[in-house]
Amino acid sequence: MQKRQLGYTDLKLTTVGLGTWAMGGPWQFGWGPQDDGDAVAAILAALEQGINWIDTAPIYGCGHSEELVGKALKQTKQKPFIATKCSLLWNEKREKVSCLKAKSIRKECEASLKRLGIDTIDLYQMHWPEPDEDVEEGWEEMARLAEEGKVRYIGASNFNIEQLERVRKIAPVASLQPPYSMLRHEVEDELLGYCAGNNIGVVVYSPMQRGLLTGKFNQERLAGLPLDDHRRRMPEFQEPQFSATLQLVDQLRPIAKRNGRTLAQLVISWVLRRSEVTAAIVGARRPDQVKETAKAGDWKLTVEDIEQIEQLLKERQEKINGK
């Protein structure tokens, strides 16, 4: 699988990385029940497929996702790059609580290192810039952790340009992690160009839009989602977006088919078409999912494919807007 350098760092990431959000199991933004055996097997399958980095976070399953990554690492001799995050804690109801106080950031880092069973976190990211007034305090502590060798590089997630400018004055930003998919492409307006111009790597999340673009969703599948699956509450799973997206997916099928590829591979390759994007975080819950999506890392879309997709995306938006 091809690799791209992450911003100014010496990390060369495979263009597809493994996301472990869904593996964490139940919490406020969980994906319903998850089998731990499947999760560990998926992590090991990702490494076997050539993926060289894993993205996780303490909040995913309230520590459980990191524990599963740590468990998998003990079962392999491979040493993938590990990216995790800070700033989101949880309460007794397993609901997220934002905190960027220095003492809390340090405590989070030490807990992550323990759960993961590693000595150094390769990429430590501020998960959300909230509360806004504490962003600088949190970033300063992350920079201290880097100076101490507990983390190698520090990055931002879900930041806008103004927030990136603020923290860059304190310490360099290795990467930005924004949402990016065919359904959410606001980063194309300014963020991607800004990151390229300032040597900030970009690792995008949710390129398959929480599974909605994989061709495996329909009204029945939506109705059958577990009651604690957060996707039930997301706007893209509501009307009029849901039906418009199902129609889009049907129109994308011939493009994938003529290339001998799957829809999941198509939508991942679409975000990777942009040179500013270092890599895409692709979530999985089972080994078979990883074996499919990893193949997207070596596929380059043709100009014809890209132009046809752009037209389909424009038509989808017009349907939603009622034109």
C-alpha positions as CSV (number, residue, x, y, z in Angstrom):
1,M,0.0,0.0,0.0
2,Q,1.3,3.5,-0.9
3,K,2.4,5.8,1.9
4,R,2.4,9.5,2.4
5,Q,4.4,11.6,4.8
6,L,2.4,13.2,7.6
7,G,3.1,17.0,7.4
8,Y,6.5,18.0,8.7
9,T,6.9,14.7,10.7
10,D,9.0,11.6,9.8
11,L,5.9,9.4,10.0
12,K,5.1,7.8,6.6
13,L,1.5,6.5,6.9
14,T,-0.3,4.1,4.7
15,T,-3.1,5.9,2.9
16,V,-5.6,3.8,4.7
17,G,-5.4,3.6,8.5
18,L,-7.5,1.6,10.9
19,G,-10.2,3.4,12.9
20,T,-11.4,1.8,16.1
21,W,-14.4,4.0,17.1
22,A,-17.0,1.3,16.6
23,M,-14.9,-1.4,18.3
24,G,-15.2,0.3,21.7
25,G,-18.7,-0.9,22.3
26,P,-21.6,0.9,24.1
27,W,-21.3,4.6,25.2
28,Q,-23.1,7.8,24.3
29,F,-21.9,7.6,20.7
30,G,-21.5,3.9,20.4
31,W,-22.4,1.6,17.5
32,G,-24.4,-1.0,19.3
33,P,-23.0,-4.3,20.7
34,Q,-19.5,-5.3,19.6
35,D,-17.7,-8.6,19.9
36,D,-14.2,-8.2,21.4
37,G,-12.8,-11.2,19.6
38,D,-13.9,-9.8,16.2
39,A,-12.4,-6.4,17.2
40,V,-9.0,-7.8,18.0
41,A,-9.1,-10.0,14.9
42,A,-9.9,-6.9,12.8
43,I,-6.9,-5.1,14.2
44,L,-4.5,-8.0,13.4
45,A,-6.1,-8.4,10.0
46,A,-5.4,-4.7,9.3
47,L,-1.7,-5.2,10.1
48,E,-1.6,-8.3,7.9
49,Q,-3.1,-6.2,5.0
50,G,-0.2,-3.8,5.3
51,I,-1.9,-1.0,7.2
52,N,0.8,0.6,9.4
53,W,-1.2,2.9,11.7
54,I,-4.1,2.7,14.1
55,D,-6.3,5.6,15.2
56,T,-8.1,5.3,18.6
57,A,-9.3,7.5,21.5
58,P,-10.0,7.0,25.2
59,I,-13.6,8.0,24.8
60,Y,-14.4,5.2,22.3
61,G,-16.1,2.8,24.6
62,C,-14.9,4.7,27.7
63,G,-11.3,3.2,27.5
64,H,-12.3,-0.1,25.9
65,S,-11.1,0.7,22.4
66,E,-7.6,1.5,23.6
67,E,-7.6,-1.7,25.7
68,L,-8.5,-3.8,22.7
69,V,-5.7,-2.1,20.6
70,G,-3.3,-2.9,23.5
71,K,-4.5,-6.5,23.6
72,A,-3.9,-6.9,19.8
73,L,-0.5,-5.4,20.0
74,K,0.6,-8.1,22.4
75,Q,-0.4,-10.7,19.8
76,T,1.8,-9.4,17.0
77,K,5.5,-8.5,16.4
78,Q,4.5,-5.6,14.2
79,K,4.9,-2.1,15.5
80,P,2.2,0.1,13.9
81,F,2.1,3.8,14.5
82,I,-0.4,4.6,17.2
83,A,-2.6,7.7,17.1
84,T,-4.9,8.5,20.0
85,K,-6.5,11.6,21.5
86,C,-7.3,13.6,24.6
87,S,-9.9,16.1,25.8
88,L,-13.0,13.9,26.1
89,L,-13.7,12.2,29.5
90,W,-16.9,10.4,30.5
91,N,-19.4,10.4,33.4
92,E,-21.2,7.5,35.1
93,K,-23.8,7.5,32.3
94,R,-21.0,7.0,29.7
95,E,-21.6,10.4,28.3
96,K,-18.8,12.6,27.0
97,V,-17.4,15.4,29.2
98,S,-15.0,17.9,27.7
99,C,-11.9,19.0,29.6
100,L,-8.7,20.7,28.4
101,K,-7.1,21.5,31.8
102,A,-3.4,20.7,31.9
103,K,-3.6,18.2,34.8
104,S,-6.4,16.3,33.1
105,I,-4.5,16.1,29.8
106,R,-1.5,14.6,31.5
107,K,-3.7,12.1,33.4
108,E,-5.4,11.1,30.2
109,C,-2.1,10.6,28.4
110,E,-0.7,8.4,31.2
111,A,-3.9,6.3,31.2
112,S,-3.8,5.9,27.4
113,L,-0.2,4.7,27.6
114,K,-1.2,2.1,30.2
115,R,-4.2,0.8,28.3
116,L,-2.3,0.6,25.0
117,G,0.7,-1.0,26.7
118,I,3.2,1.3,24.9
119,D,5.9,3.7,26.0
120,T,5.3,6.5,23.5
121,I,2.2,7.7,21.5
122,D,3.2,8.5,18.0
123,L,0.5,11.0,17.3
124,Y,-1.4,12.6,20.2
125,Q,-4.5,14.6,19.1
126,M,-6.8,17.1,20.8
127,H,-10.1,15.4,20.0
128,W,-12.3,18.5,20.2
129,P,-11.3,22.2,20.9
130,E,-13.8,22.4,23.8
131,P,-14.1,24.4,26.0
132,D,-12.7,27.0,23.6
133,E,-11.2,29.1,26.4
134,D,-8.9,26.2,27.5
135,V,-7.5,25.3,24.1
136,E,-4.2,27.0,24.7
137,E,-3.8,25.4,28.2
138,G,-4.4,22.0,26.7
139,W,-2.1,22.5,23.8
140,E,0.7,23.7,26.1
141,E,0.4,20.5,28.1
142,M,0.4,18.4,25.0
143,A,3.6,20.2,23.9
144,R,5.2,19.4,27.3
145,L,4.3,15.7,26.9
146,A,6.1,15.8,23.5
147,E,9.1,17.4,25.1
148,E,9.2,14.7,27.7
149,G,9.0,11.9,25.1
150,K,5.6,10.5,26.2
151,V,4.3,11.5,22.7
152,R,6.2,12.0,19.5
153,Y,4.0,14.5,17.7
154,I,0.8,16.5,18.6
155,G,-2.1,17.1,16.3
156,A,-5.6,18.6,16.2
157,S,-9.0,17.1,15.5
158,N,-12.1,19.0,14.5
159,F,-10.3,22.4,14.5
160,N,-11.0,25.3,12.2
161,I,-8.3,27.6,10.8
162,E,-8.6,30.2,13.5
163,Q,-8.1,27.5,16.2
164,L,-5.1,26.1,14.3
165,E,-3.6,29.6,14.1
166,R,-3.9,29.9,17.9
167,V,-2.2,26.7,18.8
168,R,0.5,27.0,16.1
169,K,1.9,30.0,18.1
170,I,2.6,27.6,21.0
171,A,3.9,24.5,19.3
172,P,3.9,23.1,15.7
173,V,0.7,21.2,14.6
174,A,1.7,17.8,13.0
175,S,-1.8,17.0,11.7
176,L,-5.4,17.9,11.5
177,Q,-8.2,15.2,11.7
178,P,-11.4,16.5,10.0
179,P,-14.5,14.7,8.8
180,Y,-14.4,14.2,5.0
181,S,-16.6,12.2,2.7
182,M,-18.7,12.6,-0.4
183,L,-21.5,13.8,1.9
184,R,-19.3,16.1,4.0
185,H,-16.7,18.0,1.9
186,E,-16.5,21.4,3.6
187,V,-12.8,20.9,4.2
188,E,-12.2,21.5,0.5
189,D,-13.2,25.1,0.8
190,E,-10.2,26.3,2.8
191,L,-8.9,23.8,5.3
192,L,-7.1,21.5,2.9
193,G,-5.3,24.4,1.3
194,Y,-4.4,25.9,4.6
195,C,-2.9,22.6,5.9
196,A,-0.9,22.1,2.7
197,G,0.4,25.6,2.9
198,N,1.5,25.2,6.5
199,N,2.9,21.6,6.2
200,I,0.2,20.1,8.4
201,G,-0.7,16.5,7.6
202,V,-4.4,15.7,7.1
203,V,-5.9,12.4,8.3
204,V,-9.6,12.4,7.5
205,Y,-12.3,10.4,9.3
206,S,-15.6,8.9,8.3
207,P,-14.9,8.6,4.6
208,M,-17.6,6.0,4.3
209,Q,-20.0,8.3,6.3
210,R,-20.6,5.8,9.1
211,G,-21.2,3.0,6.6
212,L,-23.9,4.9,4.7
213,L,-21.9,5.0,1.5
214,T,-20.9,1.3,1.4
215,G,-24.0,0.1,-0.4
216,K,-25.0,-2.0,2.6
217,F,-27.7,0.3,3.9
218,N,-31.4,0.4,3.1
219,Q,-34.6,1.3,5.0
220,E,-34.7,-2.2,6.6
221,R,-31.1,-2.0,7.8
222,L,-31.7,1.4,9.3
223,A,-34.8,0.2,11.1
224,G,-32.9,-2.7,12.4
225,L,-30.0,-0.7,14.0
226,P,-29.7,-1.3,17.7
227,L,-31.5,1.3,19.8
228,D,-28.1,2.4,21.3
229,D,-26.5,2.9,17.9
230,H,-25.8,6.7,17.6
231,R,-26.4,6.7,13.9
232,R,-30.1,6.7,14.5
233,R,-29.7,10.3,15.7
234,M,-27.5,11.6,12.9
235,P,-28.9,14.0,10.3
236,E,-27.6,11.9,7.3
237,F,-29.7,9.0,8.5
238,Q,-32.9,11.2,8.5
239,E,-35.0,12.3,5.6
240,P,-34.7,13.8,3.1
241,Q,-30.9,13.1,3.3
242,F,-31.2,9.3,3.7
243,S,-33.3,8.6,0.6
244,A,-31.2,11.0,-1.5
245,T,-28.0,9.2,-0.4
246,L,-29.4,5.7,-1.1
247,Q,-30.2,7.0,-4.7
248,L,-26.6,8.4,-4.9
249,V,-25.2,5.0,-3.8
250,D,-27.1,3.2,-6.6
251,Q,-25.7,5.7,-9.1
252,L,-22.2,5.1,-7.9
253,R,-22.4,1.3,-8.3
254,P,-21.7,1.3,-12.0
255,I,-18.5,3.3,-11.5
256,A,-17.2,0.9,-8.9
257,K,-18.3,-2.1,-11.1
258,R,-16.5,-0.9,-14.2
259,N,-13.3,-0.6,-12.2
260,G,-13.7,-4.0,-10.6
261,R,-14.0,-2.4,-7.2
262,T,-16.5,-2.2,-4.3
263,L,-18.4,0.9,-3.3
264,A,-16.5,1.1,0.0
265,Q,-13.2,1.2,-2.0
266,L,-14.6,3.8,-4.3
267,V,-15.6,6.3,-1.6
268,I,-12.3,5.9,0.3
269,S,-10.3,6.4,-3.0
270,W,-12.4,9.5,-3.6
271,V,-11.1,11.3,-0.5
272,L,-7.6,10.1,-1.2
273,R,-7.7,11.8,-4.7
274,R,-6.7,15.0,-3.0
275,S,-3.0,15.4,-2.5
276,E,-3.5,17.4,0.7
277,V,-4.9,14.3,2.3
278,T,-2.2,12.2,3.9
279,A,-4.5,9.3,4.8
280,A,-8.0,8.2,5.6
281,I,-9.2,6.6,8.8
282,V,-11.3,3.7,7.9
283,G,-13.3,2.0,10.6
284,A,-13.9,-1.7,10.9
285,R,-15.5,-4.1,13.3
286,R,-14.6,-7.5,11.7
287,P,-11.6,-8.8,9.7
288,D,-13.5,-9.2,6.5
289,Q,-14.3,-5.5,6.5
290,V,-10.6,-4.6,6.8
291,K,-9.6,-7.0,4.0
292,E,-12.0,-5.1,1.7
293,T,-11.3,-1.5,2.5
294,A,-7.5,-1.8,2.7
295,K,-7.4,-2.3,-1.1
296,A,-8.7,1.3,-1.6
297,G,-5.2,2.5,-0.6
298,D,-3.7,1.6,-4.0
299,W,-6.5,2.8,-6.3
300,K,-6.3,6.1,-8.2
301,L,-9.6,7.3,-9.7
302,T,-9.6,8.5,-13.3
303,V,-10.5,12.0,-14.3
304,E,-13.7,10.6,-15.9
305,D,-14.6,8.9,-12.7
306,I,-14.1,12.0,-10.6
307,E,-16.1,14.2,-13.0
308,Q,-19.0,11.8,-13.0
309,I,-19.0,11.6,-9.2
310,E,-19.0,15.4,-8.9
311,Q,-22.1,15.6,-11.1
312,L,-23.9,13.0,-9.0
313,L,-23.0,14.8,-5.8
314,K,-24.4,18.0,-7.3
315,E,-27.7,16.3,-8.2
316,R,-28.0,14.8,-4.7
317,Q,-27.7,18.2,-3.1
318,E,-30.3,19.7,-5.5
319,K,-32.7,16.9,-4.5
320,I,-32.2,17.7,-0.8
321,N,-32.7,21.4,-1.4
322,G,-35.9,20.7,-3.3
323,K,-34.7,22.0,-6.7
